[in-house]
Amino acid sequence: MSDSVDTSLVSDYIDKVSDDLASDAASADPAVGLRAVGAMRRLADRLERLHVRRARSLGWSWQEIADALGVTRQTVHKKHAAGEKG
């Protein structure tokens, strides 16, 4: 997997997905709203993995990543360290 990120593609994708999800999350139908919540959770997890990998490839410490995410170093390390090579 490449470390490069096409930020315009990511931004366009997020804009489209977030518009669709916002509409679904506002639905009066709980099934539609809950599916939107699940989709948002999956999107947030994917974006977090992407940016943590990118930050680590740029030399960020676990503490710097944790600070940016508003969590403890132990939390972010436990969640993401297993995916590191080396």
Secondary structure as the mmCIF struct_conf table of DSSP 4:
data_model
#
loop_
_struct_conf.conf_type_id
_struct_conf.id
_struct_conf.beg_label_comp_id
_struct_conf.beg_label_asym_id
_struct_conf.beg_label_seq_id
_struct_conf.end_label_comp_id
_struct_conf.end_label_asym_id
_struct_conf.end_label_seq_id
BEND BEND1 ASP A 3 ASP A 3
HELX_RH_AL_P HELX_RH_AL_P1 THR A 7 ALA A 25
TURN_TY1_P TURN_TY1_P1 ALA A 26 ALA A 26
BEND BEND2 ALA A 28 ALA A 28
HELX_RH_AL_P HELX_RH_AL_P2 PRO A 30 SER A 57
TURN_TY1_P TURN_TY1_P2 LEU A 58 GLY A 59
HELX_RH_AL_P HELX_RH_AL_P3 TRP A 62 LEU A 69
TURN_TY1_P TURN_TY1_P3 GLY A 70 GLY A 70
BEND BEND3 VAL A 71 VAL A 71
HELX_RH_AL_P HELX_RH_AL_P4 ARG A 73 HIS A 80
HELX_RH_3T_P HELX_RH_3T_P1 ALA A 81 GLY A 83
#
